[in-house]
Amino acid sequence: ISSLIGNGCFVLNENTNKYYKIFNKKDLINFKNKNDLIKKINFFLKNEKIRNKLAKNLYNKYHKLYSSKNILN
């Protein structure tokens, strides 16, 4: 998931990996189960602007949090 986010991909995240503790609901879209995932896939396939905006915001936040400077500090 880190590689996907770091490369600017739109990501739907399974709640079980607890990334929601790092990123809020506006940054990373989480799903609870298969039906929730299908619902969100269908929504975001129809809403390219929202999908791209979320991917860009998540990319920027990820690179800000996990920049080499921050990691080295």
PQR file with spaces between the fields and no chain letter, atoms N, CA, C, O and H, PARSE charges and radii, in Angstrom:
ATOM       1  N    ILE     1       0.832   -1.192    0.000 -0.4000 1.5000
ATOM       2  CA   ILE     1       0.000    0.000    0.000 -0.0000 2.0000
ATOM       3  C    ILE     1       0.875    1.252    0.000  0.5500 1.7000
ATOM       4  O    ILE     1       0.506    2.264   -0.596 -0.5500 1.4000
ATOM       5  N    SER     2       2.015    1.193    0.654 -0.4000 1.5000
ATOM       6  CA   SER     2       2.916    2.349    0.684 -0.0000 2.0000
ATOM       7  C    SER     2       3.412    2.705   -0.714  0.5500 1.7000
ATOM       8  O    SER     2       3.499    3.882   -1.064 -0.5500 1.4000
ATOM       9  H    SER     2       2.315    0.371    1.138  0.4000 1.0000
ATOM      10  N    SER     3       3.732    1.702   -1.502 -0.4000 1.5000
ATOM      11  CA   SER     3       4.188    1.950   -2.872 -0.0000 2.0000
ATOM      12  C    SER     3       3.093    2.577   -3.716  0.5500 1.7000
ATOM      13  O    SER     3       3.354    3.486   -4.505 -0.5500 1.4000
ATOM      14  H    SER     3       3.661    0.746   -1.218  0.4000 1.0000
ATOM      15  N    LEU     4       1.883    2.100   -3.555 -0.4000 1.5000
ATOM      16  CA   LEU     4       0.759    2.654   -4.314 -0.0000 2.0000
ATOM      17  C    LEU     4       0.519    4.114   -3.950  0.5500 1.7000
ATOM      18  O    LEU     4       0.396    4.970   -4.826 -0.5500 1.4000
ATOM      19  H    LEU     4       1.671    1.362   -2.915  0.4000 1.0000
ATOM      20  N    ILE     5       0.455    4.388   -2.650 -0.4000 1.5000
ATOM      21  CA   ILE     5       0.241    5.764   -2.196 -0.0000 2.0000
ATOM      22  C    ILE     5       1.400    6.645   -2.638  0.5500 1.7000
ATOM      23  O    ILE     5       1.189    7.749   -3.140 -0.5500 1.4000
ATOM      24  H    ILE     5       0.555    3.693   -1.938  0.4000 1.0000
ATOM      25  N    GLY     6       2.610    6.166   -2.455 -0.4000 1.5000
ATOM      26  CA   GLY     6       3.800    6.927   -2.812 -0.0000 2.0000
ATOM      27  C    GLY     6       3.921    7.245   -4.284  0.5500 1.7000
ATOM      28  O    GLY     6       4.595    8.203   -4.663 -0.5500 1.4000
ATOM      29  H    GLY     6       2.782    5.269   -2.047  0.4000 1.0000
ATOM      30  N    ASN     7       3.276    6.451   -5.113 -0.4000 1.5000
ATOM      31  CA   ASN     7       3.282    6.688   -6.559 -0.0000 2.0000
ATOM      32  C    ASN     7       2.054    7.433   -7.048  0.5500 1.7000
ATOM      33  O    ASN     7       1.889    7.638   -8.250 -0.5500 1.4000
ATOM      34  H    ASN     7       2.728    5.673   -4.805  0.4000 1.0000
ATOM      35  N    GLY     8       1.191    7.840   -6.125 -0.4000 1.5000
ATOM      36  CA   GLY     8       0.035    8.662   -6.487 -0.0000 2.0000
ATOM      37  C    GLY     8      -1.177    7.890   -6.963  0.5500 1.7000
ATOM      38  O    GLY     8      -2.073    8.472   -7.574 -0.5500 1.4000
ATOM      39  H    GLY     8       1.326    7.673   -5.148  0.4000 1.0000
ATOM      40  N    CYS     9      -1.227    6.608   -6.703 -0.4000 1.5000
ATOM      41  CA   CYS     9      -2.380    5.801   -7.104 -0.0000 2.0000
ATOM      42  C    CYS     9      -3.565    6.047   -6.161  0.5500 1.7000
ATOM      43  O    CYS     9      -3.385    6.354   -4.983 -0.5500 1.4000
ATOM      44  H    CYS     9      -0.499    6.135   -6.207  0.4000 1.0000
ATOM      45  N    PHE    10      -4.741    5.908   -6.688 -0.4000 1.5000
ATOM      46  CA   PHE    10      -5.935    5.944   -5.850 -0.0000 2.0000
ATOM      47  C    PHE    10      -6.014    4.607   -5.119  0.5500 1.7000
ATOM      48  O    PHE    10      -5.899    3.548   -5.735 -0.5500 1.4000
ATOM      49  H    PHE    10      -4.888    5.658   -7.645  0.4000 1.0000
ATOM      50  N    VAL    11      -6.210    4.664   -3.813 -0.4000 1.5000
ATOM      51  CA   VAL    11      -6.182    3.458   -2.998 -0.0000 2.0000
ATOM      52  C    VAL    11      -7.458    3.329   -2.187  0.5500 1.7000
ATOM      53  O    VAL    11      -7.915    4.285   -1.561 -0.5500 1.4000
ATOM      54  H    VAL    11      -6.304    5.525   -3.313  0.4000 1.0000
ATOM      55  N    LEU    12      -8.026    2.130   -2.210 -0.4000 1.5000
ATOM      56  CA   LEU    12      -9.099    1.769   -1.286 -0.0000 2.0000
ATOM      57  C    LEU    12      -8.464    0.831   -0.271  0.5500 1.7000
ATOM      58  O    LEU    12      -7.871   -0.183   -0.638 -0.5500 1.4000
ATOM      59  H    LEU    12      -7.655    1.354   -2.719  0.4000 1.0000
ATOM      60  N    ASN    13      -8.588    1.164    0.977 -0.4000 1.5000
ATOM      61  CA   ASN    13      -7.867    0.484    2.044 -0.0000 2.0000
ATOM      62  C    ASN    13      -8.794   -0.376    2.898  0.5500 1.7000
ATOM      63  O    ASN    13      -9.871    0.060    3.305 -0.5500 1.4000
ATOM      64  H    ASN    13      -9.070    1.988    1.275  0.4000 1.0000
ATOM      65  N    GLU    14      -8.358   -1.592    3.156 -0.4000 1.5000
ATOM      66  CA   GLU    14      -9.092   -2.479    4.053 -0.0000 2.0000
ATOM      67  C    GLU    14      -8.837   -2.043    5.496  0.5500 1.7000
ATOM      68  O    GLU    14      -7.689   -1.840    5.890 -0.5500 1.4000
ATOM      69  H    GLU    14      -7.484   -1.946    2.825  0.4000 1.0000
ATOM      70  N    ASN    15      -9.892   -1.902    6.275 -0.4000 1.5000
ATOM      71  CA   ASN    15      -9.776   -1.421    7.652 -0.0000 2.0000
ATOM      72  C    ASN    15      -8.819   -2.235    8.510  0.5500 1.7000
ATOM      73  O    ASN    15      -8.238   -1.695    9.451 -0.5500 1.4000
ATOM      74  H    ASN    15     -10.825   -2.067    5.954  0.4000 1.0000
ATOM      75  N    THR    16      -8.640   -3.498    8.218 -0.4000 1.5000
ATOM      76  CA   THR    16      -7.876   -4.380    9.097 -0.0000 2.0000
ATOM      77  C    THR    16      -6.410   -3.998    9.231  0.5500 1.7000
ATOM      78  O    THR    16      -5.783   -4.371   10.222 -0.5500 1.4000
ATOM      79  H    THR    16      -9.112   -3.937    7.453  0.4000 1.0000
ATOM      80  N    ASN    17      -5.832   -3.267    8.272 -0.4000 1.5000
ATOM      81  CA   ASN    17      -4.416   -2.907    8.389 -0.0000 2.0000
ATOM      82  C    ASN    17      -4.195   -1.635    9.205  0.5500 1.7000
ATOM      83  O    ASN    17      -3.051   -1.238    9.431 -0.5500 1.4000
ATOM      84  H    ASN    17      -6.342   -2.964    7.467  0.4000 1.0000
ATOM      85  N    LYS    18      -5.268   -0.998    9.646 -0.4000 1.5000
ATOM      86  CA   LYS    18      -5.233    0.143   10.568 -0.0000 2.0000
ATOM      87  C    LYS    18      -4.520    1.383   10.031  0.5500 1.7000
ATOM      88  O    LYS    18      -4.020    2.186   10.819 -0.5500 1.4000
ATOM      89  H    LYS    18      -6.197   -1.320    9.462  0.4000 1.0000
ATOM      90  N    TYR    19      -4.462    1.556    8.729 -0.4000 1.5000
ATOM      91  CA   TYR    19      -3.920    2.795    8.165 -0.0000 2.0000
ATOM      92  C    TYR    19      -4.798    3.985    8.536  0.5500 1.7000
ATOM      93  O    TYR    19      -4.347    5.128    8.470 -0.5500 1.4000
ATOM      94  H    TYR    19      -4.867    0.903    8.089  0.4000 1.0000
ATOM      95  N    TYR    20      -6.034    3.732    8.923 -0.4000 1.5000
ATOM      96  CA   TYR    20      -6.930    4.812    9.329 -0.0000 2.0000
ATOM      97  C    TYR    20      -6.418    5.526   10.580  0.5500 1.7000
ATOM      98  O    TYR    20      -6.872    6.626   10.896 -0.5500 1.4000
ATOM      99  H    TYR    20      -6.400    2.804    8.978  0.4000 1.0000
ATOM     100  N    LYS    21      -5.482    4.910   11.286 -0.4000 1.5000
ATOM     101  CA   LYS    21      -4.883    5.578   12.446 -0.0000 2.0000
ATOM     102  C    LYS    21      -3.885    6.660   12.011  0.5500 1.7000
ATOM     103  O    LYS    21      -3.597    7.581   12.775 -0.5500 1.4000
ATOM     104  H    LYS    21      -5.113    4.017   11.030  0.4000 1.0000
ATOM     105  N    ILE    22      -3.367    6.548   10.806 -0.4000 1.5000
ATOM     106  CA   ILE    22      -2.404    7.517   10.278 -0.0000 2.0000
ATOM     107  C    ILE    22      -3.099    8.557    9.415  0.5500 1.7000
ATOM     108  O    ILE    22      -2.806    9.750    9.507 -0.5500 1.4000
ATOM     109  H    ILE    22      -3.601    5.799   10.186  0.4000 1.0000
ATOM     110  N    PHE    23      -4.019    8.101    8.577 -0.4000 1.5000
ATOM     111  CA   PHE    23      -4.701    8.971    7.624 -0.0000 2.0000
ATOM     112  C    PHE    23      -6.180    9.052    7.982  0.5500 1.7000
ATOM     113  O    PHE    23      -6.801    8.044    8.319 -0.5500 1.4000
ATOM     114  H    PHE    23      -4.256    7.133    8.502  0.4000 1.0000
ATOM     115  N    ASN    24      -6.733   10.250    7.906 -0.4000 1.5000
ATOM     116  CA   ASN    24      -8.156   10.395    8.227 -0.0000 2.0000
ATOM     117  C    ASN    24      -9.030    9.998    7.040  0.5500 1.7000
ATOM     118  O    ASN    24      -8.525    9.638    5.977 -0.5500 1.4000
ATOM     119  H    ASN    24      -6.228   11.069    7.632  0.4000 1.0000
ATOM     120  N    LYS    25     -10.326   10.067    7.233 -0.4000 1.5000
ATOM     121  CA   LYS    25     -11.286    9.634    6.209 -0.0000 2.0000
ATOM     122  C    LYS    25     -11.242   10.489    4.946  0.5500 1.7000
ATOM     123  O    LYS    25     -11.653   10.038    3.877 -0.5500 1.4000
ATOM     124  H    LYS    25     -10.736   10.360    8.097  0.4000 1.0000
ATOM     125  N    LYS    26     -10.748   11.714    5.062 -0.4000 1.5000
ATOM     126  CA   LYS    26     -10.633   12.580    3.899 -0.0000 2.0000
ATOM     127  C    LYS    26      -9.395   12.258    3.065  0.5500 1.7000
ATOM     128  O    LYS    26      -9.299   12.655    1.904 -0.5500 1.4000
ATOM     129  H    LYS    26     -10.414   12.081    5.931  0.4000 1.0000
ATOM     130  N    ASP    27      -8.454   11.538    3.665 -0.4000 1.5000
ATOM     131  CA   ASP    27      -7.215   11.203    2.966 -0.0000 2.0000
ATOM     132  C    ASP    27      -7.266    9.823    2.319  0.5500 1.7000
ATOM     133  O    ASP    27      -6.914    9.663    1.150 -0.5500 1.4000
ATOM     134  H    ASP    27      -8.532   11.216    4.608  0.4000 1.0000
ATOM     135  N    LEU    28      -7.697    8.854    3.069 -0.4000 1.5000
ATOM     136  CA   LEU    28      -7.659    7.462    2.619 -0.0000 2.0000
ATOM     137  C    LEU    28      -9.048    6.847    2.773  0.5500 1.7000
ATOM     138  O    LEU    28      -9.638    6.881    3.853 -0.5500 1.4000
ATOM     139  H    LEU    28      -7.983    8.985    4.018  0.4000 1.0000
ATOM     140  N    ILE    29      -9.552    6.296    1.698 -0.4000 1.5000
ATOM     141  CA   ILE    29     -10.879    5.681    1.717 -0.0000 2.0000
ATOM     142  C    ILE    29     -10.752    4.241    2.194  0.5500 1.7000
ATOM     143  O    ILE    29     -10.029    3.440    1.602 -0.5500 1.4000
ATOM     144  H    ILE    29      -9.072    6.269    0.821  0.4000 1.0000
ATOM     145  N    ASN    30     -11.458    3.928    3.260 -0.4000 1.5000
ATOM     146  CA   ASN    30     -11.429    2.588    3.852 -0.0000 2.0000
ATOM     147  C    ASN    30     -12.712    1.828    3.527  0.5500 1.7000
ATOM     148  O    ASN    30     -13.771    2.425    3.332 -0.5500 1.4000
ATOM     149  H    ASN    30     -12.045    4.579    3.740  0.4000 1.0000
ATOM     150  N    PHE    31     -12.600    0.523    3.474 -0.4000 1.5000
ATOM     151  CA   PHE    31     -13.786   -0.311    3.303 -0.0000 2.0000
ATOM     152  C    PHE    31     -13.821   -1.370    4.395  0.5500 1.7000
ATOM     153  O    PHE    31     -12.785   -1.794    4.906 -0.5500 1.4000
ATOM     154  H    PHE    31     -11.740    0.038    3.632  0.4000 1.0000
ATOM     155  N    LYS    32     -15.035   -1.787    4.739 -0.4000 1.5000
ATOM     156  CA   LYS    32     -15.241   -2.712    5.852 -0.0000 2.0000
ATOM     157  C    LYS    32     -15.361   -4.163    5.421  0.5500 1.7000
ATOM     158  O    LYS    32     -14.909   -5.075    6.113 -0.5500 1.4000
ATOM     159  H    LYS    32     -15.876   -1.443    4.324  0.4000 1.0000
ATOM     160  N    ASN    33     -15.982   -4.357    4.258 -0.4000 1.5000
ATOM     161  CA   ASN    33     -16.246   -5.716    3.793 -0.0000 2.0000
ATOM     162  C    ASN    33     -16.397   -5.703    2.270  0.5500 1.7000
ATOM     163  O    ASN    33     -16.257   -4.661    1.630 -0.5500 1.4000
ATOM     164  H    ASN    33     -16.349   -3.616    3.696  0.4000 1.0000
ATOM     165  N    LYS    34     -16.679   -6.853    1.715 -0.4000 1.5000
ATOM     166  CA   LYS    34     -16.794   -6.999    0.258 -0.0000 2.0000
ATOM     167  C    LYS    34     -17.869   -6.083   -0.323  0.5500 1.7000
ATOM     168  O    LYS    34     -17.639   -5.425   -1.338 -0.5500 1.4000
ATOM     169  H    LYS    34     -16.793   -7.699    2.235  0.4000 1.0000
ATOM     170  N    ASN    35     -19.024   -6.038    0.303 -0.4000 1.5000
ATOM     171  CA   ASN    35     -20.114   -5.202   -0.215 -0.0000 2.0000
ATOM     172  C    ASN    35     -19.760   -3.721   -0.163  0.5500 1.7000
ATOM     173  O    ASN    35     -20.067   -2.973   -1.092 -0.5500 1.4000
ATOM     174  H    ASN    35     -19.211   -6.573    1.127  0.4000 1.0000
ATOM     175  N    ASP    36     -19.121   -3.302    0.909 -0.4000 1.5000
ATOM     176  CA   ASP    36     -18.692   -1.909    1.039 -0.0000 2.0000
ATOM     177  C    ASP    36     -17.652   -1.574   -0.030  0.5500 1.7000
ATOM     178  O    ASP    36     -17.686   -0.489   -0.610 -0.5500 1.4000
ATOM     179  H    ASP    36     -18.872   -3.909    1.663  0.4000 1.0000
ATOM     180  N    LEU    37     -16.738   -2.490   -0.289 -0.4000 1.5000
ATOM     181  CA   LEU    37     -15.728   -2.295   -1.326 -0.0000 2.0000
ATOM     182  C    LEU    37     -16.375   -2.140   -2.695  0.5500 1.7000
ATOM     183  O    LEU    37     -16.023   -1.228   -3.443 -0.5500 1.4000
ATOM     184  H    LEU    37     -16.710   -3.371    0.182  0.4000 1.0000
ATOM     185  N    ILE    38     -17.295   -2.999   -3.027 -0.4000 1.5000
ATOM     186  CA   ILE    38     -17.981   -2.932   -4.330 -0.0000 2.0000
ATOM     187  C    ILE    38     -18.711   -1.600   -4.480  0.5500 1.7000
ATOM     188  O    ILE    38     -18.653   -0.971   -5.536 -0.5500 1.4000
ATOM     189  H    ILE    38     -17.581   -3.740   -2.419  0.4000 1.0000
ATOM     190  N    LYS    39     -19.386   -1.179   -3.438 -0.4000 1.5000
ATOM     191  CA   LYS    39     -20.111    0.095   -3.450 -0.0000 2.0000
ATOM     192  C    LYS    39     -19.148    1.258   -3.711  0.5500 1.7000
ATOM     193  O    LYS    39     -19.446    2.149   -4.506 -0.5500 1.4000
ATOM     194  H    LYS    39     -19.433   -1.690   -2.579  0.4000 1.0000
ATOM     195  N    LYS    40     -18.006    1.244   -3.043 -0.4000 1.5000
ATOM     196  CA   LYS    40     -17.040    2.330   -3.197 -0.0000 2.0000
ATOM     197  C    LYS    40     -16.340    2.283   -4.556  0.5500 1.7000
ATOM     198  O    LYS    40     -16.060    3.330   -5.141 -0.5500 1.4000
ATOM     199  H    LYS    40     -17.765    0.520   -2.397  0.4000 1.0000
ATOM     200  N    ILE    41     -16.060    1.100   -5.056 -0.4000 1.5000
ATOM     201  CA   ILE    41     -15.470    0.977   -6.396 -0.0000 2.0000
ATOM     202  C    ILE    41     -16.413    1.587   -7.422  0.5500 1.7000
ATOM     203  O    ILE    41     -15.991    2.385   -8.259 -0.5500 1.4000
ATOM     204  H    ILE    41     -16.287    0.250   -4.581  0.4000 1.0000
ATOM     205  N    ASN    42     -17.669    1.220   -7.361 -0.4000 1.5000
ATOM     206  CA   ASN    42     -18.654    1.748   -8.315 -0.0000 2.0000
ATOM     207  C    ASN    42     -18.775    3.265   -8.223  0.5500 1.7000
ATOM     208  O    ASN    42     -18.867    3.944   -9.246 -0.5500 1.4000
ATOM     209  H    ASN    42     -18.012    0.572   -6.680  0.4000 1.0000
ATOM     210  N    PHE    43     -18.776    3.795   -7.009 -0.4000 1.5000
ATOM     211  CA   PHE    43     -18.875    5.245   -6.827 -0.0000 2.0000
ATOM     212  C    PHE    43     -17.666    5.948   -7.432  0.5500 1.7000
ATOM     213  O    PHE    43     -17.824    6.900   -8.196 -0.5500 1.4000
ATOM     214  H    PHE    43     -18.701    3.243   -6.179  0.4000 1.0000
ATOM     215  N    PHE    44     -16.471    5.494   -7.102 -0.4000 1.5000
ATOM     216  CA   PHE    44     -15.273    6.188   -7.558 -0.0000 2.0000
ATOM     217  C    PHE    44     -14.980    5.983   -9.037  0.5500 1.7000
ATOM     218  O    PHE    44     -14.316    6.820   -9.650 -0.5500 1.4000
ATOM     219  H    PHE    44     -16.343    4.721   -6.480  0.4000 1.0000
ATOM     220  N    LEU    45     -15.457    4.894   -9.622 -0.4000 1.5000
ATOM     221  CA   LEU    45     -15.332    4.738  -11.076 -0.0000 2.0000
ATOM     222  C    LEU    45     -16.165    5.787  -11.810  0.5500 1.7000
ATOM     223  O    LEU    45     -15.810    6.211  -12.910 -0.5500 1.4000
ATOM     224  H    LEU    45     -15.996    4.214   -9.124  0.4000 1.0000
ATOM     225  N    LYS    46     -17.257    6.196  -11.207 -0.4000 1.5000
ATOM     226  CA   LYS    46     -18.141    7.197  -11.813 -0.0000 2.0000
ATOM     227  C    LYS    46     -17.718    8.626  -11.489  0.5500 1.7000
ATOM     228  O    LYS    46     -18.242    9.564  -12.089 -0.5500 1.4000
ATOM     229  H    LYS    46     -17.546    5.852  -10.314  0.4000 1.0000
ATOM     230  N    ASN    47     -16.793    8.816  -10.566 -0.4000 1.5000
ATOM     231  CA   ASN    47     -16.411   10.144  -10.093 -0.0000 2.0000
ATOM     232  C    ASN    47     -14.903   10.345  -10.186  0.5500 1.7000
ATOM     233  O    ASN    47     -14.192   10.353   -9.181 -0.5500 1.4000
ATOM     234  H    ASN    47     -16.367    8.053  -10.079  0.4000 1.0000
ATOM     235  N    GLU    48     -14.442   10.506  -11.414 -0.4000 1.5000
ATOM     236  CA   GLU    48     -13.006   10.613  -11.672 -0.0000 2.0000
ATOM     237  C    GLU    48     -12.370   11.817  -10.980  0.5500 1.7000
ATOM     238  O    GLU    48     -11.263   11.706  -10.454 -0.5500 1.4000
ATOM     239  H    GLU    48     -15.020   10.499  -12.230  0.4000 1.0000
ATOM     240  N    LYS    49     -13.050   12.966  -10.971 -0.4000 1.5000
ATOM     241  CA   LYS    49     -12.479   14.162  -10.345 -0.0000 2.0000
ATOM     242  C    LYS    49     -12.242   13.947   -8.853  0.5500 1.7000
ATOM     243  O    LYS    49     -11.188   14.307   -8.329 -0.5500 1.4000
ATOM     244  H    LYS    49     -13.950   13.056  -11.399  0.4000 1.0000
ATOM     245  N    ILE    50     -13.207   13.369   -8.184 -0.4000 1.5000
ATOM     246  CA   ILE    50     -13.070   13.101   -6.747 -0.0000 2.0000
ATOM     247  C    ILE    50     -11.940   12.099   -6.526  0.5500 1.7000
ATOM     248  O    ILE    50     -11.103   12.279   -5.641 -0.5500 1.4000
ATOM     249  H    ILE    50     -14.063   13.077   -8.610  0.4000 1.0000
ATOM     250  N    ARG    51     -11.923   11.062   -7.326 -0.4000 1.5000
ATOM     251  CA   ARG    51     -10.900   10.015   -7.217 -0.0000 2.0000
ATOM     252  C    ARG    51      -9.497   10.594   -7.395  0.5500 1.7000
ATOM     253  O    ARG    51      -8.592   10.285   -6.620 -0.5500 1.4000
ATOM     254  H    ARG    51     -12.603   10.916   -8.045  0.4000 1.0000
ATOM     255  N    ASN    52      -9.319   11.429   -8.412 -0.4000 1.5000
ATOM     256  CA   ASN    52      -8.009   12.028   -8.664 -0.0000 2.0000
ATOM     257  C    ASN    52      -7.609   13.006   -7.567  0.5500 1.7000
ATOM     258  O    ASN    52      -6.443   13.059   -7.175 -0.5500 1.4000
ATOM     259  H    ASN    52     -10.054   11.680   -9.042  0.4000 1.0000
ATOM     260  N    LYS    53      -8.564   13.773   -7.073 -0.4000 1.5000
ATOM     261  CA   LYS    53      -8.277   14.722   -5.997 -0.0000 2.0000
ATOM     262  C    LYS    53      -7.833   13.979   -4.731  0.5500 1.7000
ATOM     263  O    LYS    53      -6.867   14.379   -4.082 -0.5500 1.4000
ATOM     264  H    LYS    53      -9.511   13.730   -7.391  0.4000 1.0000
ATOM     265  N    LEU    54      -8.534   12.911   -4.385 -0.4000 1.5000
ATOM     266  CA   LEU    54      -8.167   12.125   -3.212 -0.0000 2.0000
ATOM     267  C    LEU    54      -6.777   11.507   -3.372  0.5500 1.7000
ATOM     268  O    LEU    54      -5.981   11.517   -2.432 -0.5500 1.4000
ATOM     269  H    LEU    54      -9.319   12.586   -4.912  0.4000 1.0000
ATOM     270  N    ALA    55      -6.488   10.980   -4.539 -0.4000 1.5000
ATOM     271  CA   ALA    55      -5.173   10.370   -4.790 -0.0000 2.0000
ATOM     272  C    ALA    55      -4.066   11.413   -4.663  0.5500 1.7000
ATOM     273  O    ALA    55      -3.019   11.139   -4.075 -0.5500 1.4000
ATOM     274  H    ALA    55      -7.134   10.971   -5.302  0.4000 1.0000
ATOM     275  N    LYS    56      -4.288   12.585   -5.202 -0.4000 1.5000
ATOM     276  CA   LYS    56      -3.287   13.649   -5.142 -0.0000 2.0000
ATOM     277  C    LYS    56      -3.079   14.118   -3.699  0.5500 1.7000
ATOM     278  O    LYS    56      -1.940   14.292   -3.265 -0.5500 1.4000
ATOM     279  H    LYS    56      -5.138   12.808   -5.679  0.4000 1.0000
ATOM     280  N    ASN    57      -4.164   14.321   -2.959 -0.4000 1.5000
ATOM     281  CA   ASN    57      -4.056   14.746   -1.567 -0.0000 2.0000
ATOM     282  C    ASN    57      -3.316   13.717   -0.724  0.5500 1.7000
ATOM     283  O    ASN    57      -2.466   14.070    0.094 -0.5500 1.4000
ATOM     284  H    ASN    57      -5.089   14.179   -3.312  0.4000 1.0000
ATOM     285  N    LEU    58      -3.640   12.450   -0.925 -0.4000 1.5000
ATOM     286  CA   LEU    58      -2.988   11.379   -0.170 -0.0000 2.0000
ATOM     287  C    LEU    58      -1.508   11.302   -0.527  0.5500 1.7000
ATOM     288  O    LEU    58      -0.671   11.124    0.358 -0.5500 1.4000
ATOM     289  H    LEU    58      -4.330   12.163   -1.590  0.4000 1.0000
ATOM     290  N    TYR    59      -1.177   11.430   -1.789 -0.4000 1.5000
ATOM     291  CA   TYR    59       0.214   11.438   -2.249 -0.0000 2.0000
ATOM     292  C    TYR    59       0.989   12.557   -1.555  0.5500 1.7000
ATOM     293  O    TYR    59       2.076   12.330   -1.022 -0.5500 1.4000
ATOM     294  H    TYR    59      -1.857   11.575   -2.508  0.4000 1.0000
ATOM     295  N    ASN    60       0.426   13.757   -1.565 -0.4000 1.5000
ATOM     296  CA   ASN    60       1.106   14.906   -0.959 -0.0000 2.0000
ATOM     297  C    ASN    60       1.287   14.726    0.546  0.5500 1.7000
ATOM     298  O    ASN    60       2.361   15.005    1.079 -0.5500 1.4000
ATOM     299  H    ASN    60      -0.457   13.941   -1.998  0.4000 1.0000
ATOM     300  N    LYS    61       0.262   14.270    1.219 -0.4000 1.5000
ATOM     301  CA   LYS    61       0.359   14.068    2.663 -0.0000 2.0000
ATOM     302  C    LYS    61       1.386   12.979    2.978  0.5500 1.7000
ATOM     303  O    LYS    61       2.186   13.129    3.901 -0.5500 1.4000
ATOM     304  H    LYS    61      -0.610   14.043    0.786  0.4000 1.0000
ATOM     305  N    TYR    62       1.366   11.901    2.226 -0.4000 1.5000
ATOM     306  CA   TYR    62       2.294   10.792    2.446 -0.0000 2.0000
ATOM     307  C    TYR    62       3.735   11.255    2.281  0.5500 1.7000
ATOM     308  O    TYR    62       4.595   10.930    3.100 -0.5500 1.4000
ATOM     309  H    TYR    62       0.715   11.779    1.476  0.4000 1.0000
ATOM     310  N    HIS    63       3.998   12.014    1.223 -0.4000 1.5000
ATOM     311  CA   HIS    63       5.357   12.481    0.976 -0.0000 2.0000
ATOM     312  C    HIS    63       5.796   13.517    2.010  0.5500 1.7000
ATOM     313  O    HIS    63       6.985   13.637    2.303 -0.5500 1.4000
ATOM     314  H    HIS    63       3.299   12.278    0.557  0.4000 1.0000
ATOM     315  N    LYS    64       4.857   14.249    2.551 -0.4000 1.5000
ATOM     316  CA   LYS    64       5.184   15.204    3.612 -0.0000 2.0000
ATOM     317  C    LYS    64       5.527   14.459    4.907  0.5500 1.7000
ATOM     318  O    LYS    64       6.509   14.789    5.571 -0.5500 1.4000
ATOM     319  H    LYS    64       3.891   14.151    2.313  0.4000 1.0000
ATOM     320  N    LEU    65       4.721   13.458    5.262 -0.4000 1.5000
ATOM     321  CA   LEU    65       4.947   12.698    6.485 -0.0000 2.0000
ATOM     322  C    LEU    65       6.186   11.812    6.424  0.5500 1.7000
ATOM     323  O    LEU    65       6.924   11.686    7.401 -0.5500 1.4000
ATOM     324  H    LEU    65       3.924   13.189    4.722  0.4000 1.0000
ATOM     325  N    TYR    66       6.401   11.207    5.271 -0.4000 1.5000
ATOM     326  CA   TYR    66       7.455   10.193    5.146 -0.0000 2.0000
ATOM     327  C    TYR    66       8.574   10.612    4.199  0.5500 1.7000
ATOM     328  O    TYR    66       9.138    9.786    3.481 -0.5500 1.4000
ATOM     329  H    TYR    66       5.802   11.310    4.477  0.4000 1.0000
ATOM     330  N    SER    67       8.884   11.893    4.206 -0.4000 1.5000
ATOM     331  CA   SER    67      10.007   12.356    3.383 -0.0000 2.0000
ATOM     332  C    SER    67      11.306   11.809    3.970  0.5500 1.7000
ATOM     333  O    SER    67      11.356   11.433    5.141 -0.5500 1.4000
ATOM     334  H    SER    67       8.426   12.565    4.788  0.4000 1.0000
ATOM     335  N    SER    68      12.339   11.766    3.164 -0.4000 1.5000
ATOM     336  CA   SER    68      13.619   11.250    3.659 -0.0000 2.0000
ATOM     337  C    SER    68      14.130   12.095    4.819  0.5500 1.7000
ATOM     338  O    SER    68      14.748   11.566    5.743 -0.5500 1.4000
ATOM     339  H    SER    68      12.299   12.071    2.213  0.4000 1.0000
ATOM     340  N    LYS    69      13.880   13.389    4.782 -0.4000 1.5000
ATOM     341  CA   LYS    69      14.301   14.278    5.867 -0.0000 2.0000
ATOM     342  C    LYS    69      13.601   13.888    7.181  0.5500 1.7000
ATOM     343  O    LYS    69      14.250   13.794    8.223 -0.5500 1.4000
ATOM     344  H    LYS    69      13.377   13.818    4.031  0.4000 1.0000
ATOM     345  N    ASN    70      12.294   13.665    7.130 -0.4000 1.5000
ATOM     346  CA   ASN    70      11.549   13.266    8.326 -0.0000 2.0000
ATOM     347  C    ASN    70      11.990   11.903    8.840  0.5500 1.7000
ATOM     348  O    ASN    70      12.111   11.700   10.048 -0.5500 1.4000
ATOM     349  H    ASN    70      11.767   13.742    6.283  0.4000 1.0000
ATOM     350  N    ILE    71      12.224   10.988    7.941 -0.4000 1.5000
ATOM     351  CA   ILE    71      12.643    9.645    8.344 -0.0000 2.0000
ATOM     352  C    ILE    71      14.018    9.685    9.016  0.5500 1.7000
ATOM     353  O    ILE    71      14.236    9.029   10.035 -0.5500 1.4000
ATOM     354  H    ILE    71      12.125   11.153    6.960  0.4000 1.0000
ATOM     355  N    LEU    72      14.936   10.455    8.444 -0.4000 1.5000
ATOM     356  CA   LEU    72      16.276   10.548    9.012 -0.0000 2.0000
ATOM     357  C    LEU    72      16.278   11.241   10.375  0.5500 1.7000
ATOM     358  O    LEU    72      17.067   10.895   11.255 -0.5500 1.4000
ATOM     359  H    LEU    72      14.759   10.989    7.617  0.4000 1.0000
ATOM     360  N    ASN    73      15.391   12.218   10.539 -0.4000 1.5000
ATOM     361  CA   ASN    73      15.287   12.892   11.841 -0.0000 2.0000
ATOM     362  C    ASN    73      14.742   11.934   12.877  0.5500 1.7000
ATOM     363  O    ASN    73      14.579   12.308   14.038 -0.5500 1.4000
ATOM     364  H    ASN    73      14.750   12.499    9.824  0.4000 1.0000
